[in-house]
Amino acid sequence: MGQATVPLNDKGDRWRDVPAEEFIPDAEAAIMELIGANDVLETAGVEVTAVSGREPRLEELRTQESCEAGLQDAARVKRQARGSESDLDEFETGAYLCRWPNGDFSFVTANTRREALVQLDEWAGAHPSQLFPVDSCMVDFRLNDLGEIELAQFGEETEYFIWETCYPELRTLPSNVTPDDGGEYTREAKESIRQAVRHERTRLWESQPECPQAKTAIGRRLQKALRTVGPVADYYVQEMAHRRLTSKNDKEGKPN
């Protein structure tokens, strides 16, 4: 399936691949594209303004929905396992959730996984497999009486994504743990929740992936000096190389 590239900024020095689905969303659009690319009809004086197809039956829709759900699950597993260099610079959704090994999570807006890793490096070195593309992110904050910003609530879709991605085992606690009448938790319920929280905070410690290494010798030295991950060190090496190549010599006006 073909694709194109579009600039990520006004300078035109950074690009992203655009999949065909963004240009041709459905079968009718694909047929129109094929018709437009063929000059036979135009030569014959025939102009096609629209195409149509029969509506799928309910059984077909259910089958299609089932297949799409399976493909989405497979794609999610693939995204979770990503970490190769080629994947780090692909545009996905523009926002990521990072599930840290200690149970915390962070949101970051970025065009690629590499850019997300660079931003998150302000707090700690993240592994590419700890990043999850976010399709919908809605967060509400409030200002308390002490002039501090507090989290008020997440949007419904965002909250569901957080629980499913970050705390799947905590989410599966029996429904009888939560009081139906909005009253206090029982002592047993509180202990069950504490155990589940401890488990979520530690369950990834033993299965942490190996820290990705930088591709070059200078990148590995920078990685060690900054105590960061390889893709972040590679990013800084590339940025330094780009600046040197684009800098001008005062005398001859040529790249240094």
C-alpha positions, 0 to 999 in steps of 0.5 A: 500500500502506497504512502506519501510524506508531508512536512512536520514544520514550516521549515520543511526539515522534518517529515512524516509518512502519511499512509494511504488511508489518510488520503483514501478512507473507503472503497468508493474513494479508492475507485474514484482515485483509480478512475481519475488515474486512468485516461481511457474514460476521459479520452472517450468523453466520459466523466464520472462524478460519483460511484456507489455500492450496496450497503453491507448486510448486518452479518457482514458488518458484524464479521467486519467489526470482529475482524477490525477488533482483532486487527486493532488488538494485534496492532496494539500488541505490535505497538507495545513491542515496538522499539526498532530504530525505524519505528521510533521516527514514525508518526502515530497519533501525536500523543503518548502515554508512558507507563513507568516500571514503578507504576506511575504514568505520564502523558506527552505530546510528540510526533514520534516515539523518539521525540517523546523519549527526548521530552520524557528524559527530563524526568527519566530514561524511558524505553520505547516499549513503555510508550503507548499511542493515545487516540484521545486525551482529555484531562480536567484540572482545578485550582485549589485554595492554596493556588495549586493545580490539582487533577479533577478528572479524566475523560471517560475514554482517556480513563478507560485507556489508562486503566486498560494500559497501566493497571489491568490487574488492579482493574480486575478486582472483584466488584464486591470490593467497591462499596455500592452505596458510596460508603466506606471500604471494609478493612478486607477491601482496603487490604485487597486494594493495597495488595493490588496496588503493590503488585502493580507497582512492582510487577514490571520490575523483573521484566524490564526490557534491556536499555536500548544502546546508541548506534554510534560510539559518540552516541554511546559515550553521550548516553553514558554521560547523560545516563539516558537511553540510546535513542535519546543520545542518537537524537542529540548526536543527529541534532549536533551533526545537523547544526554543524552541517547547516552552519556557515563559514564567515569567510567562504560561506560553505558548511563547516 
